[in-house]
């Protein structure tokens, strides 16, 4: 368990503050993460990396000369929000364009993707290179679906080195994509990790066993096998990596032997020696290797091996000088200008978390809906608070165990934001503000989806002259459309959508039959509950649970369960209101 912490809710912020204080010549704290202590030279590409916290040196430790300009840091194992990414970019962008790079996880793709869209609207050229190095997470013919693990460091290093020598955004993007295409990783866990404040690990590996194919967000491996000695483990991990040697690859590799958090340096060195010997036996030359904790998973007991197959261009960049809080090699570049507490560009640009919304007087019906929404958000928050632990446990079966805490954080932020909205505001304004706050505080896939869905629901309802079962159905339909557009889920993927669609269909049927709004919501909520329970039979096709599909079968989807719980809370409130009005 994590022993040195104060409030688990402030663990990430406290950790980042300490990191910056301990490396004041390299890092500065910015709203949303960390950045280089010095401004980039004007015209240089800003490589901005990011993801959930809990992986140090991952992300924050990759910031410095010869590597990233900044890191956007989310909650533990949870993607940072769109607003965070925008704020960080506005701190470091230097008129050379921006390259986002991060692991291929649904929440990161949604939040960084939306940030890219909004920043482009500002006139900033933003590109993205996803890291997809984990060979255990999808077969080779589906490489674009693989997740990013320790190979993050290889891609970030190549992108940052390219940017530091003055390459154009086109070249930085091309070389980062080439690095990702040439990088493969595979890991093994001996024990799970424990979230700050928690008493139990997210998963346990059976005694005498090891879990091959682990993730870095507390996900267990794809299969458990008996523990092997270091010499044998080197072959077990190297074999599948060498089987995926890229076509035309040279006989030169960058080698990473990575600790996941709880393995001693000496143990890593033992494994490294065996890996190096096997590569040498196969006449593969190891270039500038790194052995140590590089991309971790809190206190997980585990290791991973990464190979990046080099060509002349990649090798030159890999061996170039670098200086971050976690990695220093060669003579560091000099001559950068010390940054002000907030760069001029960031101060001028502000933090445009979302396009400005034109204000207009709200109708009495819309204001009344907003008052009801405040109450419902509070009741939903209380319901999720009571289920936080069970939702987390359900999510930990095939995920990272943060669904309960993420939902609660989002709802707490939404409730607080709604309380600050003018009392005469309409439902559209209220839910737009609450949705933004939810997405920003919760991060992750569910944060992005709930935030966007709330805003879409409110906008549609705001335009309706009356509120009845038909107009609520139309608003739910808009919310569902936005959710699908953003997340890409389809029926049967084992997501929240598998509970939302039956809810929506039942609302439509009840509305067509002339049911009252409370009766329609009660019927729809009951159907959502049945559908959520029914997701236990499904195999996940999206998100972090997909590589662990077999473990997920027999357990309902956490997102569907939390959606059904919130809809049941809304239904109970509607019935109570109906009775009080009689």
N, C-alpha and C positions, 0 to 999 in steps of 0.2 A: 504494500500500500504506500501511497505518497505520505511521507512523514513530516516534511518541512513545508507547511502551508498554514495560512491563516483562515480566511474565508474562501471556501472552494469557488464561490462565484467570482472572486477577484483574482483567482490564481493566475490566469493568463496575463492580466494587466500587471500584477505584481512581479511576475517572472520577467516580462519584457522590460519593465522599469529597471530591474536589477541588471539585466543583460546590458542595457545601454549605459548604465552607470559604471559598469565594469569595463566597458570598451568605449570611452568617450571620444577617442581619436578615430574610431571607425564608424560608430553608429550614433544616430539621434532618434529620439522618439517622435513619431508622428501619429496623428489621429487615424487609427486603423492598422497600425503596425510599426515597422521601423524602416529607416532610410539611411543612406550614407551620411556621414557627418559633414561631408562637403558636397556642394552642388556639382552636378555633371558639367563638363565643358559644354558650352552652347553648341547645339547641333548634334550632340551625341545621342544615340539611341538609348532609351531608358528600358532596361530589362527589369520587369516587375514580376516577381514570383509570388506564390502564396498558397494558402490552404489552411486547414485546421492546425491548432497548436497541439503540443504533446509529442512533437517529432524532432526537437532540437538535437543536432544542429540544423535539421530540416527547416527551410524557409528563412527564419530570422538569421541563422548562422551562415546563410549564403549571400548576405549583403556585404558588399565591400568592393574595393578596387579589383578589377579583373573578373568580377562576377556580377551579381544583381545590384541594381540601383536602389531597390526597396523590396520589402516583403509585406504582403497583406496578411494579417494574422487573425484567424477566426478563433472561436471557442475551441475547447479541447475536442479534437476529432470532428470538427464541424466546419464547413466551408465559411469563409468570410462573406460578408454581405456585399451587394452591389454598391451601396453607398460607401462602404469602407474602401473598396477598390478605387472608386472615383476620387475619394479624398487623398489617397496615397499617391495616385498618378499626378494629381494637381500639385503635389509637393515636389515631385522630382522631374517631371517632363521638361525637356530642354530644347524643344523645337526640332528634335531629330526623329520623332515618332516613338512609339511604345511597343514593346513585345511583351505580351502576357505569356507566362509559361507556368503550368501547374499540372498536377496529376489528374488523370481522366476519371473523375468522380462526378456523379450527377449534379450535386449541389454546387460544386466549383464551376462546372460547365454552365449552369444556369446563371449564377451570380456574375461571374467574370464575363460571360457572353452578353448579359444585359449592360454591364459596365462598358464593354467595348462599343456597343451600339450607342449609348448615350455620349461617350467621349468622342466618337466620330461625329456626332451631331454638333459637338463643340468645335469641330475642325481639327481634331487630333487624329493622326493616322495610327490606328491601333491594330496589331495583328496578334494571333494566338498560335502557339505550338503546344499541344497536349503531350504529356509524357505517358507512354503506354508500354513500359518495360517488363511488367510482371507476367511471365509466361504461364503461371499457374491459373491466371484469372480468365483466360479464353484461349482457344486453339489458335495455331499460327494463321489459319485462314481468316480469323476474325481479330487480327491484331489491333484494329481500331477500337475494339471493345475492351481491350486490356486496361487494367488500372496502372497507375504510376506508383512505384515504391522507391527503392534506393537509387534507381536510374535517374530520378529527379536531379541528383547532384551532377551527373554527366551532362545532361541537357542544359542546366542552368550555367554550368561552367563554360561550355562551348559558346552559348549565347552571350554571356557576359564578357568573355575574352574577345569575341568578335566585335561587340559594341565598343569595348575599351580601346581597340586599335583603330577605331574610327570607321568601321564598315557601315554601309548604308543599311536601312531597315530591311530592304529586300535581301541583302546578304546575311544579315543576322537571322532573319526568319529561315532562310534556306539552310544555313548551317545548323541551326537548332533542330530543324526537322530531320536533317541528315544524321545528327547525333542520336536523336530518338530512334530513327530507323535502324541504327547500328547497335542499339543497347538492349541487353536482355538481363533479367534478374530472376532469382528464385531464392526463397527463404524457408526457414524452418523455425518453429517455436517449441520451447521446452516448458514454458509456463505462460499464463496470460498476464495481462496488465490490469492495473486498478486505477480507476478515475480518482482525481483528488477528492477527498472526503468520503469515498466509498470504503466499505469494509471487506468487500469480496471482489475478486478479479472478474473481468468480463467473461472469461471462459477458463476452464481448467483442462490441462492436458493429462490424460490418464497416467498413473504412476508407471514409470519405465518406458513410456512412449514419447514420441516427438511428432509434431503436427507439421506436415509439409505443405507449403503453398499458402502461408499465412499472409494476412493483410497488415497494414500499418495503422489501422484504426481500431485495433482490438478484435478484429475478426479472426476466428480460428482458421487453421489450415483446411485444405480440402480432403486430406486423409491422414490418419494416425498410423504410424509404424513404430516398431521397436527402436529405442535410442541406439545410435551407432557411435562408435569411437570416431575421433577426429579424422583419421586417415580415410575411413570408409565414408564418412559424411561428405568429405571433399568430393569424392567420386559421385555420390548420390546427387549432389547439387550441380556439379559441373557437367555431368552427362547430358541432361536435357538442355542446358545452355549451349553446349557445343553442337548438339543435334540441330540447333537453330542458327548455326553460323550463316550470316547473310551471304547471298550469292556474290561472288567476286571479292569477298573480304580478304584482306591481307592477313599475314600471320602475326600481326601486332595488335595488342589489346591494352586498353586501360582496365585495370583490375581493382575492384572495390570489394573488400571483405568488411562487412558492416555489422556492428552490434546493434541489437534492438533496444538496449537500455540496461539490462541486468547481467550481461555476460562480461567477465573481466577482460582487461586488455591482454593479459597473458594467454587466456584461452583463445582469443581471436588470433594472436600471433601463432599459436600452434596450428590452428586451422589454415591460416594464411600460408604457412610453410608447406603444408600438404597440397594446397591448391596450386601454389607456384611450381612445385615439383612436377605435378601432373601436367600443367601447361607446358613446362619445359620439355617434358618427355614427349609431348605431342608436337614439339618444334614450334610452339607459339611463344613469341617474345612479349614479356610484360613490360609496359612503359609507364613510368611514374605512378606506381600503385599507391593506393591509400588503404590503410587498415585501422579501423576504430569505429566509434559510434558516429555515424554519418546521417542517417535518417532513422530515428528511433520511434518507439511506440510506448512512451512513458517508461514503466519498469518491466516491460516484457522481457522474458528470458528467451532470446532467439538470435539468429544470425541470418544474413543473406549474402549471396555472392552476385556481383554484377560484372558483366563484361561489356565494354564498348569497343567494337572493332574499328580500328583506326585506319584512315588514309593519311596522306601527307598533310592535308589541310587541317583535319581534325587533330592530328598529333601536334602540330605547331601550336594550335590554340590550347590544347590540353596541358602542354608543358610551359605555357607562358606565365608570367608573374601573376600572383593573386594574393590578396590580403583581406581576409574577413575575420570575424571573431572566432571562427572555427578552423580556418584553413589559411596557411601562409606559405608561399613558395616563391623563390626568386626575388629579384629586386623589385619592390613595389613601385608602380608608376607614381610620379609626383607632379606637383603643379596644379592640383585642383584647388578651387577657391572655396574657402570656408563658408558654409551656408549660414544665412540668418536663421532665427528660430522658425521662420516660415518664409518660404521662397516668394519672390515677387510675383511669379506666375500664379502660385497657389492663392496668394492674397487677392490678386486681381480676379482670378476665376471663381473664388469662393468654393463651396462644395455643393455643386448642383446635383443633389441626390436624385432628383427627378425633374422632368420638365415642369415649368411653372404652370399652375392651374389658374385659369381666369376665374375671378370671384363673381358670383351673381347671387341675388337674393334667393333664398330657398323658400319653397312653398311650405305652408303650414303642415301639409302631409309629410313632406320630406323631413322637416324639423322633428315632427313626432316620431318618425322612424328612427332618426338619429338618437333620440332619447331612449327608445327601446333598445337600440343597438348597444348603447353604453351598458345597460343592465345585462344584456345577453353576453356581452364580452366578459363582464365580471363573473357571471355565473359559469361561463365556459372555463374561465381561469380556475375557479374553485373546483370544478369537476376534474380538470386535468391535474390539478395539484394533488387531489386525492388518489389519482391513478398513476402518478409520476413513476413510482417505483416499479409497478407492474408493467407499465409500458416500456421502461428501460430494460427490464428482465426479458421481455418478449423480443425486443430489438437485439439483445445480446446473443440470441440463439444463432443468428446468421448475419449479424451486423455489428455495429460498434457500441450499442447499448445506450445511446444518447437521445433516443427519441422522446422519452418522457421529459427530460430536463430541457431539451430544445423547444418542445411545445410549450412548456411552462414559461420559459424565458420570453418566447414570442408573445404569448398572451399577456404576460405581465407588462411588457413594453406597449402592447396595443391598448391595454386598459389605461395605462398612464398617459399615453399620447391622446387618447380619446377624451380624457378628463381635462386636458388643456385646450381642447377645441372650443370655440365660442358656443355658447348655449343656443344661439340662433342659427347655427350651421346646419346644413342639410345632411342627409344620409350619404350623399356622394362624397362631400368633403370629409366627413368624419371617418368613413371607412378607407378613404385614400390615405389619410394621415395615419390611421391605426395600422393599415396594411404595410405602409412603409416602415413604421416602427417595428412591427412584427418581423419583417424580413431582415431588417438591420440588426436587431438584437439576437434573433434566433440563428441566423445564418442557415447553412445546410439546405438540402433539397426541400424539406417540408416548410422551412421558413420562407423561401422564395415562392413556393406554390401557394401557401396560405395568404401571403401578403398580396400577391397578384390577384388571387381569386377574390379576396375581400374588396379590393379596389374595383374590379370589374363588376361585382355584385352591386356595390354601392352606386356606381355610375349608371347602371341600367335601372335600378330602382328609383334613382333620383329623377329620371326622365318620365316616370309613370305618374299619372294624375291620381291614381288610387292604389291602395295596397290590398290585394286579395290573393287567393291561391294562384290565379293565372299570372299575375305580375311577379309574384315570388318565384314561380316556375321560370318565367322569362329571365329573371335575374340570376337564378341558379344555372340556367343554360349558358348565359354569358360567362359566368364564373368558371363553369366546367370547360368551356371553349378556350378560355385564357389559360387554364391549368394545363390542358392538353397541348396547346401551342407552345408553352414554355417548357414543359417537362417531357413531351413526346410519348407519354404512356398510351398504351392501347388496352382495351378490355382483355382481361386474362393475364396481364403482366404481374399481377399480385401487388397492386399499389392501392393508394387511396381511391383511385378512379373506380375500382371494383366495388366500392361501397357507394360512391357518389352517383354513379349511373343508375343503379336501382332506386336510390333516393329521388333522383330527378324524374325517372319514368313514373314512379308512383305519384309524385306531385302533379305531373301532367294528367294522369288518369283521374286523380281526385278532383282536380280543377275542372276537367271536362265533365265530370259527373255532378258538378255543382256543390261540392263539399265546402264547408267553411274553412277558413285558413287554419285555425287550430287543428281541426280534424284532419285536414290534408297533411299537415306537418307531422302529426302523430303517426299517421299511416306510413308516411315516407320514412320517418325515423325508424319505425319497426322493421321496414324492409331493408334499410341500411344496416341495421344490427344483424339481421339474418345473413345479409350478403358479406358483412365483415367476418362473421364466423365461418362462412363458406370459403373464404380465402385460404383456410387451412389446407384445403385439398389442392391448392394451386402450387405450381413451381415458379419461383420468381424469375422474370426475364429482364429485369432492369435493376439498377442500383447495386449497393454493396452486397446484397443478399444473393445476387445472381451466381457468383462463383461458388456459393455454398448452398446451392439449391436443395440438395438432399436433406440438409439439416433443417431447412425451412419447412419442408413438407410436414404436415401435421400440426402446424402452428399458424394462427392467423397473422395477417400482415399488420404490423404496428400502426402504419398510417391509416389503414382502413378502420382499425379498432378505435383510434383516437377520433377519426371523423364521425363514426357512429356514436361515440360517447358525447361529442359536442352536439350532434343533431338530436340526440335523446334529451339532452339538457335543454335545448331550445324548445323541443316539443313539450316538455314538462312545464316550462315557463309559460308557454302559450296557453296550455290548459288552465294553469293557475290564473292567468289574466282573464281568461274567458269566464271562469267561475266568479271572479271578483266583480265582474261587470254586470252580473245577473242581479 
